[in-house]
Amino acid sequence: MANQDAWRPLYKTAQWQRIRERQLSEQPLCERCLAMEIVEPATVVHHKVPHKGDRDIFFRGPFESLCKPHHDSHGQLEDHGKTVVRFGADGWPL
C-alpha cells in the first residue's frame, strides 16, 4: 500500500473513528501548542510515525493530538521526512 490513495479509505473505517475519538477525548488540546504554553483545541489525530500505508502503524500509532494548523504545516513536513524544529514558550528549541 505505498500509493497514498490506497490507504486514504482507512480514515473512514469505524476502527479509525474509534481511535480518533479516544485520542481526542484523552488529549483534547494540541500537544504542540501546549509545549509553547498555548491552549488550543486539537481537531486532528496525527500519526507520530509516518505509516506509509502500513496498517499496523496506522491503527496502533503512536498518535498525537494536534490543531489543524500544526498538522497541516509541521505534521505534513515530518511525514515527508523533513525535520521541523519546535520551540517552547521560552523561545528555546524543544
N, CA, C and O atoms as a CHARMM CRD file, in Angstrom:
* protein
*
  376
    1    1 MET  N      0.81900  -1.19800   0.00000 PROA 1      0.00000
    2    1 MET  CA     0.00000   0.00000   0.00000 PROA 1      0.00000
    3    1 MET  C      0.85800   1.25400   0.00000 PROA 1      0.00000
    4    1 MET  O      0.72000   2.07300   0.90900 PROA 1      0.00000
    5    2 ALA  N      1.69200   1.43400  -0.92900 PROA 2      0.00000
    6    2 ALA  CA     2.54900   2.60700  -0.97100 PROA 2      0.00000
    7    2 ALA  C      1.82000   3.81400  -1.52700 PROA 2      0.00000
    8    2 ALA  O      2.13100   4.94600  -1.15600 PROA 2      0.00000
    9    3 ASN  N      0.86600   3.60100  -2.39900 PROA 3      0.00000
   10    3 ASN  CA     0.12100   4.67900  -3.01600 PROA 3      0.00000
   11    3 ASN  C     -0.78300   5.34500  -1.98100 PROA 3      0.00000
   12    3 ASN  O     -1.54800   4.67400  -1.28800 PROA 3      0.00000
   13    4 GLN  N     -0.68600   6.66400  -1.88400 PROA 4      0.00000
   14    4 GLN  CA    -1.47300   7.42100  -0.90800 PROA 4      0.00000
   15    4 GLN  C     -2.96500   7.14800  -1.04600 PROA 4      0.00000
   16    4 GLN  O     -3.66700   7.03200  -0.04200 PROA 4      0.00000
   17    5 ASP  N     -3.45200   7.04500  -2.26700 PROA 5      0.00000
   18    5 ASP  CA    -4.87600   6.80900  -2.47900 PROA 5      0.00000
   19    5 ASP  C     -5.30400   5.44000  -1.95700 PROA 5      0.00000
   20    5 ASP  O     -6.47400   5.23900  -1.63300 PROA 5      0.00000
   21    6 ALA  N     -4.37800   4.51100  -1.87500 PROA 6      0.00000
   22    6 ALA  CA    -4.70600   3.15700  -1.42900 PROA 6      0.00000
   23    6 ALA  C     -5.03200   3.12000   0.06800 PROA 6      0.00000
   24    6 ALA  O     -5.88000   2.33100   0.48600 PROA 6      0.00000
   25    7 TRP  N     -4.37700   3.95600   0.88100 PROA 7      0.00000
   26    7 TRP  CA    -4.62900   3.91200   2.32300 PROA 7      0.00000
   27    7 TRP  C     -5.60000   4.97700   2.80500 PROA 7      0.00000
   28    7 TRP  O     -6.05100   4.91100   3.94800 PROA 7      0.00000
   29    8 ARG  N     -5.93400   5.94700   1.98000 PROA 8      0.00000
   30    8 ARG  CA    -6.84400   7.01600   2.39700 PROA 8      0.00000
   31    8 ARG  C     -8.18700   6.48900   2.92800 PROA 8      0.00000
   32    8 ARG  O     -8.70900   7.06200   3.88500 PROA 8      0.00000
   33    9 PRO  N     -8.76900   5.42900   2.35400 PROA 9      0.00000
   34    9 PRO  CA   -10.04200   4.90500   2.89100 PROA 9      0.00000
   35    9 PRO  C     -9.95100   4.41400   4.33800 PROA 9      0.00000
   36    9 PRO  O    -10.97900   4.28800   5.00400 PROA 9      0.00000
   37   10 LEU  N     -8.74800   4.13600   4.83600 PROA 10     0.00000
   38   10 LEU  CA    -8.61100   3.69000   6.22500 PROA 10     0.00000
   39   10 LEU  C     -9.13300   4.74100   7.20300 PROA 10     0.00000
   40   10 LEU  O     -9.58900   4.40200   8.29500 PROA 10     0.00000
   41   11 TYR  N     -9.06700   6.02200   6.81300 PROA 11     0.00000
   42   11 TYR  CA    -9.55400   7.09400   7.68500 PROA 11     0.00000
   43   11 TYR  C    -11.07400   7.06100   7.84400 PROA 11     0.00000
   44   11 TYR  O    -11.60500   7.67900   8.76600 PROA 11     0.00000
   45   12 LYS  N    -11.76700   6.36800   6.98300 PROA 12     0.00000
   46   12 LYS  CA   -13.23000   6.30200   7.05900 PROA 12     0.00000
   47   12 LYS  C    -13.73200   5.06200   7.80400 PROA 12     0.00000
   48   12 LYS  O    -14.93900   4.89800   7.98300 PROA 12     0.00000
   49   13 THR  N    -12.82700   4.19800   8.23500 PROA 13     0.00000
   50   13 THR  CA   -13.24200   2.97200   8.91300 PROA 13     0.00000
   51   13 THR  C    -13.73000   3.26600  10.33100 PROA 13     0.00000
   52   13 THR  O    -13.31900   4.24200  10.95800 PROA 13     0.00000
   53   14 ALA  N    -14.61100   2.40200  10.81700 PROA 14     0.00000
   54   14 ALA  CA   -15.10700   2.52700  12.18800 PROA 14     0.00000
   55   14 ALA  C    -13.95200   2.40000  13.18400 PROA 14     0.00000
   56   14 ALA  O    -13.94300   3.07200  14.21600 PROA 14     0.00000
   57   15 GLN  N    -12.98600   1.54600  12.87800 PROA 15     0.00000
   58   15 GLN  CA   -11.84000   1.36200  13.77100 PROA 15     0.00000
   59   15 GLN  C    -11.07300   2.67300  13.92400 PROA 15     0.00000
   60   15 GLN  O    -10.73200   3.05700  15.04300 PROA 15     0.00000
   61   16 TRP  N    -10.79400   3.36700  12.81800 PROA 16     0.00000
   62   16 TRP  CA   -10.07800   4.64400  12.90200 PROA 16     0.00000
   63   16 TRP  C    -10.92000   5.68500  13.63500 PROA 16     0.00000
   64   16 TRP  O    -10.38000   6.45600  14.42900 PROA 16     0.00000
   65   17 GLN  N    -12.21500   5.72600  13.38900 PROA 17     0.00000
   66   17 GLN  CA   -13.07800   6.70300  14.05300 PROA 17     0.00000
   67   17 GLN  C    -13.05600   6.50600  15.56600 PROA 17     0.00000
   68   17 GLN  O    -13.06800   7.48100  16.31800 PROA 17     0.00000
   69   18 ARG  N    -13.02500   5.24600  16.02100 PROA 18     0.00000
   70   18 ARG  CA   -12.93000   4.96600  17.46900 PROA 18     0.00000
   71   18 ARG  C    -11.57700   5.42500  18.01800 PROA 18     0.00000
   72   18 ARG  O    -11.51200   6.01700  19.09500 PROA 18     0.00000
   73   19 ILE  N    -10.50500   5.15400  17.28400 PROA 19     0.00000
   74   19 ILE  CA    -9.16400   5.57600  17.71800 PROA 19     0.00000
   75   19 ILE  C     -9.10600   7.09300  17.81700 PROA 19     0.00000
   76   19 ILE  O     -8.61200   7.64400  18.80100 PROA 19     0.00000
   77   20 ARG  N     -9.61300   7.75600  16.79500 PROA 20     0.00000
   78   20 ARG  CA    -9.60400   9.22100  16.75200 PROA 20     0.00000
   79   20 ARG  C    -10.39100   9.79100  17.93100 PROA 20     0.00000
   80   20 ARG  O     -9.91500  10.68900  18.62600 PROA 20     0.00000
   81   21 GLU  N    -11.58300   9.27200  18.15000 PROA 21     0.00000
   82   21 GLU  CA   -12.42800   9.75300  19.24600 PROA 21     0.00000
   83   21 GLU  C    -11.73700   9.55100  20.60000 PROA 21     0.00000
   84   21 GLU  O    -11.75200  10.44400  21.44700 PROA 21     0.00000
   85   22 ARG  N    -11.13300   8.37900  20.79700 PROA 22     0.00000
   86   22 ARG  CA   -10.44400   8.09400  22.06200 PROA 22     0.00000
   87   22 ARG  C     -9.25000   9.04000  22.25000 PROA 22     0.00000
   88   22 ARG  O     -9.07100   9.60800  23.32800 PROA 22     0.00000
   89   23 GLN  N     -8.44500   9.20600  21.21100 PROA 23     0.00000
   90   23 GLN  CA    -7.26900  10.07800  21.30400 PROA 23     0.00000
   91   23 GLN  C     -7.67500  11.51100  21.65000 PROA 23     0.00000
   92   23 GLN  O     -7.08300  12.12500  22.53800 PROA 23     0.00000
   93   24 LEU  N     -8.67200  12.04000  20.96100 PROA 24     0.00000
   94   24 LEU  CA    -9.07700  13.42200  21.20900 PROA 24     0.00000
   95   24 LEU  C     -9.77300  13.58500  22.55100 PROA 24     0.00000
   96   24 LEU  O     -9.74500  14.67600  23.12100 PROA 24     0.00000
   97   25 SER  N    -10.39700  12.53600  23.07200 PROA 25     0.00000
   98   25 SER  CA   -11.00400  12.65200  24.40300 PROA 25     0.00000
   99   25 SER  C     -9.93800  12.56900  25.48900 PROA 25     0.00000
  100   25 SER  O    -10.05700  13.22300  26.52400 PROA 25     0.00000
  101   26 GLU  N     -8.89400  11.76600  25.25900 PROA 26     0.00000
  102   26 GLU  CA    -7.80600  11.65400  26.23900 PROA 26     0.00000
  103   26 GLU  C     -6.88300  12.86500  26.19600 PROA 26     0.00000
  104   26 GLU  O     -6.35700  13.28000  27.22800 PROA 26     0.00000
  105   27 GLN  N     -6.68300  13.43500  25.00900 PROA 27     0.00000
  106   27 GLN  CA    -5.82700  14.61600  24.85900 PROA 27     0.00000
  107   27 GLN  C     -6.55500  15.60100  23.95000 PROA 27     0.00000
  108   27 GLN  O     -6.30800  15.63400  22.74400 PROA 27     0.00000
  109   28 PRO  N     -7.45800  16.41100  24.52700 PROA 28     0.00000
  110   28 PRO  CA    -8.27000  17.31100  23.70300 PROA 28     0.00000
  111   28 PRO  C     -7.56300  18.58700  23.25100 PROA 28     0.00000
  112   28 PRO  O     -8.11200  19.35700  22.46400 PROA 28     0.00000
  113   29 LEU  N     -6.34400  18.81000  23.74700 PROA 29     0.00000
  114   29 LEU  CA    -5.61000  20.02500  23.37400 PROA 29     0.00000
  115   29 LEU  C     -4.43200  19.69400  22.47400 PROA 29     0.00000
  116   29 LEU  O     -3.84700  18.61400  22.56300 PROA 29     0.00000
  117   30 CYS  N     -4.09300  20.63600  21.60800 PROA 30     0.00000
  118   30 CYS  CA    -2.95700  20.45600  20.70300 PROA 30     0.00000
  119   30 CYS  C     -1.67200  20.33000  21.51200 PROA 30     0.00000
  120   30 CYS  O     -1.32200  21.22300  22.28300 PROA 30     0.00000
  121   31 GLU  N     -0.98300  19.22400  21.33000 PROA 31     0.00000
  122   31 GLU  CA     0.22500  18.95000  22.10200 PROA 31     0.00000
  123   31 GLU  C      1.35900  19.91200  21.75600 PROA 31     0.00000
  124   31 GLU  O      2.17400  20.24700  22.61500 PROA 31     0.00000
  125   32 ARG  N      1.41100  20.35100  20.51500 PROA 32     0.00000
  126   32 ARG  CA     2.48200  21.27400  20.11300 PROA 32     0.00000
  127   32 ARG  C      2.20500  22.68800  20.60500 PROA 32     0.00000
  128   32 ARG  O      3.13300  23.41500  20.96100 PROA 32     0.00000
  129   33 CYS  N      0.94800  23.07900  20.62500 PROA 33     0.00000
  130   33 CYS  CA     0.60300  24.38100  21.20400 PROA 33     0.00000
  131   33 CYS  C      0.91300  24.38300  22.70100 PROA 33     0.00000
  132   33 CYS  O      1.46300  25.35200  23.22400 PROA 33     0.00000
  133   34 LEU  N      0.55600  23.29100  23.38800 PROA 34     0.00000
  134   34 LEU  CA     0.81300  23.21100  24.82500 PROA 34     0.00000
  135   34 LEU  C      2.29900  23.35100  25.14300 PROA 34     0.00000
  136   34 LEU  O      2.66400  23.94000  26.16000 PROA 34     0.00000
  137   35 ALA  N      3.15100  22.81400  24.28000 PROA 35     0.00000
  138   35 ALA  CA     4.59800  22.92700  24.50000 PROA 35     0.00000
  139   35 ALA  C      5.04700  24.38900  24.47000 PROA 35     0.00000
  140   35 ALA  O      6.08900  24.73900  25.02500 PROA 35     0.00000
  141   36 MET  N      4.25100  25.23500  23.81700 PROA 36     0.00000
  142   36 MET  CA     4.54500  26.67400  23.75200 PROA 36     0.00000
  143   36 MET  C      3.66700  27.45800  24.73000 PROA 36     0.00000
  144   36 MET  O      3.58700  28.68500  24.66700 PROA 36     0.00000
  145   37 GLU  N      3.00300  26.71900  25.64400 PROA 37     0.00000
  146   37 GLU  CA     2.11300  27.29000  26.64800 PROA 37     0.00000
  147   37 GLU  C      0.93200  28.01900  26.02500 PROA 37     0.00000
  148   37 GLU  O      0.47800  29.04200  26.53800 PROA 37     0.00000
  149   38 ILE  N      0.44200  27.48300  24.91900 PROA 38     0.00000
  150   38 ILE  CA    -0.75700  27.99500  24.24900 PROA 38     0.00000
  151   38 ILE  C     -1.82400  26.91900  24.37200 PROA 38     0.00000
  152   38 ILE  O     -1.56100  25.74400  24.11600 PROA 38     0.00000
  153   39 VAL  N     -3.01300  27.31700  24.75900 PROA 39     0.00000
  154   39 VAL  CA    -4.12900  26.37900  24.89200 PROA 39     0.00000
  155   39 VAL  C     -4.96900  26.48300  23.62000 PROA 39     0.00000
  156   39 VAL  O     -5.58800  27.51100  23.34600 PROA 39     0.00000
  157   40 GLU  N     -4.97300  25.40200  22.85900 PROA 40     0.00000
  158   40 GLU  CA    -5.70500  25.35600  21.58800 PROA 40     0.00000
  159   40 GLU  C     -6.33900  23.97500  21.46000 PROA 40     0.00000
  160   40 GLU  O     -5.66100  22.97200  21.68200 PROA 40     0.00000
  161   41 PRO  N     -7.60800  23.89700  21.11300 PROA 41     0.00000
  162   41 PRO  CA    -8.23100  22.58300  20.93700 PROA 41     0.00000
  163   41 PRO  C     -7.57200  21.79400  19.80900 PROA 41     0.00000
  164   41 PRO  O     -7.18600  22.35200  18.78200 PROA 41     0.00000
  165   42 ALA  N     -7.45300  20.50700  20.01900 PROA 42     0.00000
  166   42 ALA  CA    -6.95100  19.60500  18.97200 PROA 42     0.00000
  167   42 ALA  C     -8.14500  19.13800  18.15100 PROA 42     0.00000
  168   42 ALA  O     -9.20900  18.83800  18.69300 PROA 42     0.00000
  169   43 THR  N     -7.95600  19.08000  16.85100 PROA 43     0.00000
  170   43 THR  CA    -9.01400  18.60500  15.95800 PROA 43     0.00000
  171   43 THR  C     -8.54100  17.48700  15.04600 PROA 43     0.00000
  172   43 THR  O     -9.33700  16.88600  14.32500 PROA 43     0.00000
  173   44 VAL  N     -7.23100  17.20700  15.08000 PROA 44     0.00000
  174   44 VAL  CA    -6.64600  16.20600  14.18000 PROA 44     0.00000
  175   44 VAL  C     -5.81400  15.22400  14.99900 PROA 44     0.00000
  176   44 VAL  O     -5.08900  15.62000  15.91100 PROA 44     0.00000
  177   45 VAL  N     -5.92700  13.95400  14.66800 PROA 45     0.00000
  178   45 VAL  CA    -5.06200  12.93700  15.27400 PROA 45     0.00000
  179   45 VAL  C     -3.96000  12.63700  14.26600 PROA 45     0.00000
  180   45 VAL  O     -4.21800  12.17500  13.15500 PROA 45     0.00000
  181   46 HSD  N     -2.73500  12.91000  14.67900 PROA 46     0.00000
  182   46 HSD  CA    -1.56800  12.76800  13.81000 PROA 46     0.00000
  183   46 HSD  C     -0.80900  11.49000  14.14400 PROA 46     0.00000
  184   46 HSD  O     -0.63500  11.15300  15.31600 PROA 46     0.00000
  185   47 HSD  N     -0.36700  10.79300  13.12900 PROA 47     0.00000
  186   47 HSD  CA     0.49900   9.62800  13.32600 PROA 47     0.00000
  187   47 HSD  C      1.91500  10.14900  13.57600 PROA 47     0.00000
  188   47 HSD  O      2.51700  10.75700  12.69100 PROA 47     0.00000
  189   48 LYS  N      2.44300   9.91500  14.76700 PROA 48     0.00000
  190   48 LYS  CA     3.79900  10.38100  15.08700 PROA 48     0.00000
  191   48 LYS  C      4.83600   9.71300  14.20400 PROA 48     0.00000
  192   48 LYS  O      5.85700  10.31200  13.86700 PROA 48     0.00000
  193   49 VAL  N      4.57200   8.47300  13.83300 PROA 49     0.00000
  194   49 VAL  CA     5.45500   7.72800  12.92000 PROA 49     0.00000
  195   49 VAL  C      4.71300   7.61500  11.59400 PROA 49     0.00000
  196   49 VAL  O      3.62000   7.05000  11.55700 PROA 49     0.00000
  197   50 PRO  N      5.27300   8.13500  10.50500 PROA 50     0.00000
  198   50 PRO  CA     4.58000   8.02300   9.21800 PROA 50     0.00000
  199   50 PRO  C      4.26300   6.55500   8.90300 PROA 50     0.00000
  200   50 PRO  O      5.15800   5.71000   8.89600 PROA 50     0.00000
  201   51 HSD  N      3.00200   6.26500   8.64800 PROA 51     0.00000
  202   51 HSD  CA     2.59100   4.87300   8.43400 PROA 51     0.00000
  203   51 HSD  C      2.85000   4.39100   7.01600 PROA 51     0.00000
  204   51 HSD  O      3.04500   3.19400   6.80300 PROA 51     0.00000
  205   52 LYS  N      2.85700   5.28900   6.04600 PROA 52     0.00000
  206   52 LYS  CA     3.11500   4.94200   4.63900 PROA 52     0.00000
  207   52 LYS  C      2.31500   3.73100   4.17900 PROA 52     0.00000
  208   52 LYS  O      2.79800   2.91300   3.39500 PROA 52     0.00000
  209   53 GLY  N      1.08200   3.62600   4.67900 PROA 53     0.00000
  210   53 GLY  CA     0.20800   2.53300   4.28000 PROA 53     0.00000
  211   53 GLY  C      0.31700   1.28000   5.12500 PROA 53     0.00000
  212   53 GLY  O     -0.43300   0.32900   4.90300 PROA 53     0.00000
  213   54 ASP  N      1.22900   1.24700   6.08800 PROA 54     0.00000
  214   54 ASP  CA     1.37100   0.08900   6.97400 PROA 54     0.00000
  215   54 ASP  C      0.18100   0.07400   7.93500 PROA 54     0.00000
  216   54 ASP  O      0.08000   0.92800   8.81600 PROA 54     0.00000
  217   55 ARG  N     -0.70500  -0.88500   7.76600 PROA 55     0.00000
  218   55 ARG  CA    -1.93400  -0.94800   8.57200 PROA 55     0.00000
  219   55 ARG  C     -1.64700  -1.06200  10.07200 PROA 55     0.00000
  220   55 ARG  O     -2.38100  -0.50600  10.88900 PROA 55     0.00000
  221   56 ASP  N     -0.58900  -1.77700  10.43300 PROA 56     0.00000
  222   56 ASP  CA    -0.26100  -1.94700  11.84600 PROA 56     0.00000
  223   56 ASP  C      0.06000  -0.58500  12.47000 PROA 56     0.00000
  224   56 ASP  O     -0.47800  -0.24400  13.52300 PROA 56     0.00000
  225   57 ILE  N      0.93300   0.19200  11.82500 PROA 57     0.00000
  226   57 ILE  CA     1.28100   1.52500  12.33200 PROA 57     0.00000
  227   57 ILE  C      0.05900   2.43600  12.26600 PROA 57     0.00000
  228   57 ILE  O     -0.18500   3.22100  13.18200 PROA 57     0.00000
  229   58 PHE  N     -0.70300   2.33100  11.18700 PROA 58     0.00000
  230   58 PHE  CA    -1.86900   3.18800  11.00800 PROA 58     0.00000
  231   58 PHE  C     -2.82100   3.06900  12.19600 PROA 58     0.00000
  232   58 PHE  O     -3.28600   4.08000  12.72100 PROA 58     0.00000
  233   59 PHE  N     -3.11200   1.84500  12.62200 PROA 59     0.00000
  234   59 PHE  CA    -4.10700   1.63800  13.66800 PROA 59     0.00000
  235   59 PHE  C     -3.52700   1.57600  15.08100 PROA 59     0.00000
  236   59 PHE  O     -4.28000   1.69300  16.04800 PROA 59     0.00000
  237   60 ARG  N     -2.22000   1.39800  15.22900 PROA 60     0.00000
  238   60 ARG  CA    -1.64300   1.28100  16.58400 PROA 60     0.00000
  239   60 ARG  C     -0.86300   2.50300  17.02300 PROA 60     0.00000
  240   60 ARG  O     -0.57100   2.66100  18.20800 PROA 60     0.00000
  241   61 GLY  N     -0.52600   3.36300  16.08700 PROA 61     0.00000
  242   61 GLY  CA     0.17400   4.59100  16.46900 PROA 61     0.00000
  243   61 GLY  C      1.66700   4.41700  16.60900 PROA 61     0.00000
  244   61 GLY  O      2.25000   3.47900  16.06300 PROA 61     0.00000
  245   62 PRO  N      2.26600   5.29800  17.32200 PROA 62     0.00000
  246   62 PRO  CA     1.75600   6.26600  18.27900 PROA 62     0.00000
  247   62 PRO  C      1.10100   7.47100  17.59800 PROA 62     0.00000
  248   62 PRO  O      1.39500   7.80100  16.44900 PROA 62     0.00000
  249   63 PHE  N      0.20000   8.11800  18.35400 PROA 63     0.00000
  250   63 PHE  CA    -0.55700   9.25600  17.86500 PROA 63     0.00000
  251   63 PHE  C     -0.28900  10.47800  18.72300 PROA 63     0.00000
  252   63 PHE  O      0.18700  10.37100  19.85300 PROA 63     0.00000
  253   64 GLU  N     -0.60500  11.65000  18.16300 PROA 64     0.00000
  254   64 GLU  CA    -0.61700  12.87200  18.95500 PROA 64     0.00000
  255   64 GLU  C     -1.77700  13.74100  18.48200 PROA 64     0.00000
  256   64 GLU  O     -2.13200  13.74900  17.30300 PROA 64     0.00000
  257   65 SER  N     -2.34900  14.46100  19.41700 PROA 65     0.00000
  258   65 SER  CA    -3.45500  15.36400  19.12000 PROA 65     0.00000
  259   65 SER  C     -2.88800  16.70900  18.70100 PROA 65     0.00000
  260   65 SER  O     -2.04300  17.28100  19.39000 PROA 65     0.00000
  261   66 LEU  N     -3.36300  17.21100  17.55900 PROA 66     0.00000
  262   66 LEU  CA    -2.87400  18.48400  17.03400 PROA 66     0.00000
  263   66 LEU  C     -4.02600  19.37000  16.58500 PROA 66     0.00000
  264   66 LEU  O     -5.11400  18.88900  16.26900 PROA 66     0.00000
  265   67 CYS  N     -3.76600  20.67800  16.56400 PROA 67     0.00000
  266   67 CYS  CA    -4.69100  21.59300  15.91700 PROA 67     0.00000
  267   67 CYS  C     -4.44100  21.47300  14.40300 PROA 67     0.00000
  268   67 CYS  O     -3.38300  21.00500  13.98300 PROA 67     0.00000
  269   68 LYS  N     -5.39300  21.88500  13.61200 PROA 68     0.00000
  270   68 LYS  CA    -5.25700  21.75400  12.16700 PROA 68     0.00000
  271   68 LYS  C     -4.04300  22.51800  11.62500 PROA 68     0.00000
  272   68 LYS  O     -3.32200  21.97400  10.78800 PROA 68     0.00000
  273   69 PRO  N     -3.78900  23.75900  12.06900 PROA 69     0.00000
  274   69 PRO  CA    -2.59900  24.45500  11.54400 PROA 69     0.00000
  275   69 PRO  C     -1.28800  23.70200  11.80400 PROA 69     0.00000
  276   69 PRO  O     -0.42900  23.63700  10.92600 PROA 69     0.00000
  277   70 HSD  N     -1.13300  23.13400  13.00800 PROA 70     0.00000
  278   70 HSD  CA     0.09200  22.38000  13.27600 PROA 70     0.00000
  279   70 HSD  C      0.15400  21.11700  12.41900 PROA 70     0.00000
  280   70 HSD  O      1.21200  20.78100  11.88700 PROA 70     0.00000
  281   71 HSD  N     -0.95300  20.43000  12.28300 PROA 71     0.00000
  282   71 HSD  CA    -0.94900  19.21700  11.46700 PROA 71     0.00000
  283   71 HSD  C     -0.63600  19.54200  10.01300 PROA 71     0.00000
  284   71 HSD  O      0.16800  18.85900   9.37900 PROA 71     0.00000
  285   72 ASP  N     -1.26600  20.57600   9.49000 PROA 72     0.00000
  286   72 ASP  CA    -1.11100  20.89100   8.07200 PROA 72     0.00000
  287   72 ASP  C      0.26700  21.46300   7.74200 PROA 72     0.00000
  288   72 ASP  O      0.69200  21.43100   6.58700 PROA 72     0.00000
  289   73 SER  N      0.95700  21.97700   8.73800 PROA 73     0.00000
  290   73 SER  CA     2.30000  22.50200   8.47300 PROA 73     0.00000
  291   73 SER  C      3.35600  21.51600   8.96400 PROA 73     0.00000
  292   73 SER  O      3.96600  20.81200   8.15900 PROA 73     0.00000
  293   74 HSD  N      3.57400  21.46000  10.26200 PROA 74     0.00000
  294   74 HSD  CA     4.62100  20.60000  10.81900 PROA 74     0.00000
  295   74 HSD  C      4.37800  19.12100  10.55200 PROA 74     0.00000
  296   74 HSD  O      5.28300  18.41700  10.10500 PROA 74     0.00000
  297   75 GLY  N      3.18100  18.64900  10.81700 PROA 75     0.00000
  298   75 GLY  CA     2.87600  17.22400  10.66800 PROA 75     0.00000
  299   75 GLY  C      3.12100  16.72100   9.26000 PROA 75     0.00000
  300   75 GLY  O      3.69900  15.65200   9.06600 PROA 75     0.00000
  301   76 GLN  N      2.68800  17.47800   8.29500 PROA 76     0.00000
  302   76 GLN  CA     2.86100  17.05900   6.90600 PROA 76     0.00000
  303   76 GLN  C      4.33800  17.08300   6.50000 PROA 76     0.00000
  304   76 GLN  O      4.80100  16.19500   5.78400 PROA 76     0.00000
  305   77 LEU  N      5.06900  18.09000   6.95500 PROA 77     0.00000
  306   77 LEU  CA     6.50300  18.13500   6.64200 PROA 77     0.00000
  307   77 LEU  C      7.22400  16.91500   7.21500 PROA 77     0.00000
  308   77 LEU  O      8.05700  16.30500   6.54500 PROA 77     0.00000
  309   78 GLU  N      6.89800  16.56700   8.45500 PROA 78     0.00000
  310   78 GLU  CA     7.52600  15.40600   9.09000 PROA 78     0.00000
  311   78 GLU  C      7.16900  14.12500   8.34700 PROA 78     0.00000
  312   78 GLU  O      8.00900  13.23900   8.18500 PROA 78     0.00000
  313   79 ASP  N      5.92700  14.03000   7.89800 PROA 79     0.00000
  314   79 ASP  CA     5.51300  12.84200   7.14000 PROA 79     0.00000
  315   79 ASP  C      6.34300  12.66500   5.87800 PROA 79     0.00000
  316   79 ASP  O      6.52800  11.54900   5.39200 PROA 79     0.00000
  317   80 HSD  N      6.83700  13.77700   5.35900 PROA 80     0.00000
  318   80 HSD  CA     7.63900  13.71900   4.12900 PROA 80     0.00000
  319   80 HSD  C      9.13800  13.73300   4.40800 PROA 80     0.00000
  320   80 HSD  O      9.94600  14.02500   3.52700 PROA 80     0.00000
  321   81 GLY  N      9.49700  13.41000   5.66200 PROA 81     0.00000
  322   81 GLY  CA    10.90400  13.24800   6.00800 PROA 81     0.00000
  323   81 GLY  C     11.65700  14.52100   6.33400 PROA 81     0.00000
  324   81 GLY  O     12.88100  14.49100   6.46300 PROA 81     0.00000
  325   82 LYS  N     10.96600  15.62800   6.46800 PROA 82     0.00000
  326   82 LYS  CA    11.62000  16.90200   6.79300 PROA 82     0.00000
  327   82 LYS  C     11.76000  17.03300   8.30500 PROA 82     0.00000
  328   82 LYS  O     10.93500  16.51600   9.05800 PROA 82     0.00000
  329   83 THR  N     12.79200  17.71700   8.73800 PROA 83     0.00000
  330   83 THR  CA    12.99500  17.98500  10.15900 PROA 83     0.00000
  331   83 THR  C     12.35000  19.31300  10.49500 PROA 83     0.00000
  332   83 THR  O     12.59700  20.32000   9.83300 PROA 83     0.00000
  333   84 VAL  N     11.52100  19.30900  11.52800 PROA 84     0.00000
  334   84 VAL  CA    10.84500  20.52000  11.97900 PROA 84     0.00000
  335   84 VAL  C     11.34200  20.82100  13.37900 PROA 84     0.00000
  336   84 VAL  O     11.20100  19.99800  14.28300 PROA 84     0.00000
  337   85 VAL  N     11.92100  21.99100  13.56100 PROA 85     0.00000
  338   85 VAL  CA    12.38800  22.40700  14.87600 PROA 85     0.00000
  339   85 VAL  C     11.23200  23.11500  15.56100 PROA 85     0.00000
  340   85 VAL  O     10.68300  24.08600  15.03900 PROA 85     0.00000
  341   86 ARG  N     10.86900  22.61600  16.73800 PROA 86     0.00000
  342   86 ARG  CA     9.78400  23.22300  17.50500 PROA 86     0.00000
  343   86 ARG  C     10.38100  24.02000  18.64900 PROA 86     0.00000
  344   86 ARG  O     11.43800  23.67000  19.17400 PROA 86     0.00000
  345   87 PHE  N      9.70000  25.09700  19.03600 PROA 87     0.00000
  346   87 PHE  CA    10.18200  25.96600  20.08300 PROA 87     0.00000
  347   87 PHE  C      9.18300  26.02600  21.22500 PROA 87     0.00000
  348   87 PHE  O      7.97100  25.99300  21.01100 PROA 87     0.00000
  349   88 GLY  N      9.70800  26.11600  22.44800 PROA 88     0.00000
  350   88 GLY  CA     8.86700  26.23000  23.62200 PROA 88     0.00000
  351   88 GLY  C      8.49000  27.67300  23.87600 PROA 88     0.00000
  352   88 GLY  O      8.88300  28.56600  23.12600 PROA 88     0.00000
  353   89 ALA  N      7.73100  27.90200  24.93200 PROA 89     0.00000
  354   89 ALA  CA     7.28500  29.25100  25.28000 PROA 89     0.00000
  355   89 ALA  C      8.44700  30.17200  25.60100 PROA 89     0.00000
  356   89 ALA  O      8.33800  31.39000  25.46300 PROA 89     0.00000
  357   90 ASP  N      9.56500  29.58800  26.03200 PROA 90     0.00000
  358   90 ASP  CA    10.73300  30.39700  26.37000 PROA 90     0.00000
  359   90 ASP  C     11.58000  30.74400  25.14800 PROA 90     0.00000
  360   90 ASP  O     12.59400  31.43200  25.26400 PROA 90     0.00000
  361   91 GLY  N     11.15600  30.26000  23.96600 PROA 91     0.00000
  362   91 GLY  CA    11.89300  30.57000  22.73800 PROA 91     0.00000
  363   91 GLY  C     12.99900  29.58700  22.40700 PROA 91     0.00000
  364   91 GLY  O     13.61800  29.69200  21.34800 PROA 91     0.00000
  365   92 TRP  N     13.26200  28.63500  23.28900 PROA 92     0.00000
  366   92 TRP  CA    14.30900  27.65500  23.07300 PROA 92     0.00000
  367   92 TRP  C     13.73900  26.45300  22.31200 PROA 92     0.00000
  368   92 TRP  O     12.57000  26.10500  22.47900 PROA 92     0.00000
  369   93 PRO  N     14.56500  25.82700  21.48100 PROA 93     0.00000
  370   93 PRO  CA    14.09900  24.62000  20.77400 PROA 93     0.00000
  371   93 PRO  C     13.73100  23.52400  21.76300 PROA 93     0.00000
  372   93 PRO  O     14.34300  23.38200  22.82100 PROA 93     0.00000
  373   94 LEU  N     12.71900  22.75800  21.39100 PROA 94     0.00000
  374   94 LEU  CA    12.29400  21.63300  22.23000 PROA 94     0.00000
  375   94 LEU  C     13.06600  20.38800  21.86600 PROA 94     0.00000
  376   94 LEU  O     12.85100  19.33200  22.46200 PROA 94     0.00000
